[in-house]
Amino acid sequence: MICLQEISEINSKPSARYALALFSICEEGKTCNEVEKQVLNLAELLKSDNGFNAFLRNPTFSSSEQEKVFTAVSNKIKFSKPLYNTICLMIRKGRGYDLVNFCEDFLKLCSVSKNELIVRIRTAKKVSNVKIEEIKKSIEKITKRVVRLEAESDPDIIAGLELKVGSFLFNSSINSKLDSIKNILKRG
């Protein structure tokens, strides 16, 4: 069952039109899994510190220059034609800056179509794989959905954890509690 809140969360962004169009094409051609892997690779590429995303976000470069560079990258990575065409269209329309959101929107559509729930956990220290698996099974039992768990450690939260399930954030970190106390003290 597709959660309408998750779909409306996707549709509220400009990049969603492109993600939804690509998703529809992939569903028709039954290539969702293949393109999903390619979009995951693209997202990793855009989020890494290689300057590619900065180049695509830089308005001083023309869209034709950005498209040439993207074409060279695409030839090395071997993107499917629909993915390649969608991204080239985004670049031509001046939306190269929005490719990270596009990737996230497309991946969310894929997850929703597979009844997957994306859960993100942030902790001060790295959590063991055994604990992560326990958390995952507990959430799957409660939600009756397949859970894709993404864990990251962030020493800035001091202690505790932040757990984001779908669009709900459960924050029991010391950092958030300190922020709450600070806000109360400011109000007097």
N, C-alpha and C positions, 0 to 999 in steps of 0.2 A: 504494500500500500504506500503510495507516494504522499509524503507530508506536504500539504499546501503551504505551510509556513516556510519550508525549505525552498520551494519553487518561487514564492514571492520574494524571498531573500535574494535569489539569483536574479529575478526579473527587475529588481530595483536598480541595477547598475547598467550603464551604457554598454559595457562589454558583453552583456548578456544576450543582446540580439545576435551577435556574431556566434557566440557559443551555442545558442539555441538553434541557429541555422545549420551550423556544422553538425550538431548532435542529430538533427532531423535527417540530414544527408547520410550520416553514418548508420542510423537506424534502418533507413531504406536499403542501404547497401550491405547491411549486417557486418559492418566493420568497426563497431564501437570499441571492442577490446583492443584491436590493433591501433586505432587512432588514440585511444586512451593512453597507451604506453608511449606513443610519440609525444603527446601533450605533456605527460609526466617528464619526459626527457627535456622538452622545451622549457618547462617551468624550472627545472634544475639549472638549465643553461642560463636562463634569465636571472635567476636568483644568485648565481655564483658571481664572484668578483672578477669577471673577465672583461668588463666594459661593454659588453654587447647590449645589455638593457639600457645602459646610460646613453649609448649611441642612438638607440631607437627612440629614446625619450627626448633627445636633444633637438630642439626646433631649428637650430642653425643648419642642420643637414636637410637637404631636400628629400622628399618622399622617394624620388627615383634613385637617389644615392642609397637610401636605407633599403629599398627593395633589392638593389643589386647586391648589397652585403648579405641580406637575408637569403637571397637566392643561392649565393655561394655557400652559406652555412647549411641551407636546406639540401643542397646537392651532396654535401658530406654526410649529413645525418640521414638522408633518404626519407623525407616526409612524404606522406601520401598526397595525392593530387588535391583532394578536398581541403586538407589542412593547409597545404601550401597556398592554394587559391584564397582561402579565407584570410590568412595572415597577410598576404599581398594586398588584398582588398582593404584590410584594416590600415595598412601602411599608406596606401594611396589616399585613403579618406582622412589621413592625419591622426589615426588612432594607434600608432605604433607605441605610444606611451602607455597604453592600456593592455598590453599583452599579458602581463602577470595576472591581472584580474580576469582576462579572457580564459587563461589556463585554469584558474581556480573555478570559474563558473562552469567550464566544460567538465572538469573532473567531478564537480558537485552533481551535475546532471547525470553523469555516468553512475555515480554512487546512488543517487535517488532511484534511478531505473533498476538497479540491482538490489534495492531495499537495504542498502548499506547505510550505516550511521557513522559519521566521522566524529571521533572523540579525540580531543587534544588535551594533553596533560603537561603542565609546566610545574617543575619542582625545583627546589634549591640545589639538590644533589641528584645525580643519576639514579634512576630507579632500576632495580634488577629486572631481568626478563621474566623471572618467575612471578614477581609482583604485578608486572604489566599484564601478564596473561591472566592472573587472578582478577584484576580490575576489568579486563576485557570480558571475561566470562560472566562476571557479575552484571555488567551493563547489558550484555546480550540476553541474560536471563530476565532482567527487568523489562527491557524494551522489546524483546522477541524479534530482534533484527540483527543482521550481521554487522559487527563492529569493526571498523578500521581505526586502529589506535595509533596516534602520533604522539610520541613522548619527547620532551626536550627538557634540558636542565637550564636554569637561569638563576645564578646566585643573587640577583637583585631582589628576588622575592623573599630572601632571608631564610624562611622556614615555612612549612605547610605546602599547600599546592593549589593550583588553579586547574579546574576541570571544565572544559567546554564540551557540552554534549549538544550537537545540533546548534541551535542559536542561544542556548541557555548557558550561562557562565556561573559556576559555583566556585567562589573564591574564598579559601580559608588560609590565605597566605598571611604571614606576619606583616609584610609590607602593606597590604590592603587594610589591615587592622590599625596599623600606625597612621595611615592616611586618614582613616575615619576619626581617630582620636585627634589628629591635627585639625581636621575640619571642625570638630566639636569645640575645641579650644579657641579656634579663630572666632567662632560665633559668640563665645563668651558665656 
